[in-house]
Amino acid sequence: MPNIDLILGADHGRISTVRTEPTQRRSTQRLDALLDAAAELVDEVGFERLTTQMVAERAGASIGTVYRYFPDRVAVLHGLRERSIDRYRARVAERLAEIDLTTWWQLVETAVDALDGLYRDEPGFTVVHAADRELSDDGEEPEFASRMVRVLAAEFAGIADTPELRFRFGVAMELVEALVYRAHSRDPQGDSRYIDEAKAVVRHYLSEHLAPLTEDGSAA
């Protein structure tokens, strides 16, 4: 089983947007209820029109409860985005725990399928597409792409964690995100043509840049 802690580990320098971190089960449930309400509203009216008052009304809470956790609507959106990213990573890790990772493509395809699935069944997941990408610890490449490279470097002797490979995976995941988002913009269940094309394009692109590695992740 691959080292899924490399997928799930906390981001250094990632600042929480929640004003008051919940310390009790009841507070955690209240925060989740607010984010659930925000997620539903994002899908219904779009993130541009979301207001804290709308979140309070949908969650059946007072506006003061919303402000206890979020100072404004932007913080609500950031909080929803953080939760969506965490759930994406958790889904990737869950699927990786079920397989023996024998090729680099298994990891990439798992990431694509998890993204596709969350756009389909995670309310409000579109906020991930709308926001700026998190950068890795070196401040250069998207955080998740860098995590993927670290997993591959840990699993395959022929793959090294280099700035160049992080850059290539960053490009690949940007392509995936754009095409998967387009797939779900055309069809709520995801237009399979775009999903298939995302996989084909990214596999071809990364195959070229992983040379002289073979498809099984070993040195050619």
Buried (B, 14 or more C-beta within 10 A) or exposed (E): EBBBEBBBEEBEEEEEBBBEEBEEEEBEEBBEBBBBBBBBBBBEEEBEEBBBEBBBBBBEBEEEBBBBBBBBBEBBBBBBBBBBBEBBBBBBBBBBEEEEBEBBBBBBBBBBBBBBBBBBEBBBBBBBBEBEBBBBEEEEBBBBBBBBBBBBBBBBEBBEEEEEBBBBBBBBBBBBBEBBBBBBBEEEEBBEEBBEBBBEBBBEBBBEBBEEBBEEBEEE
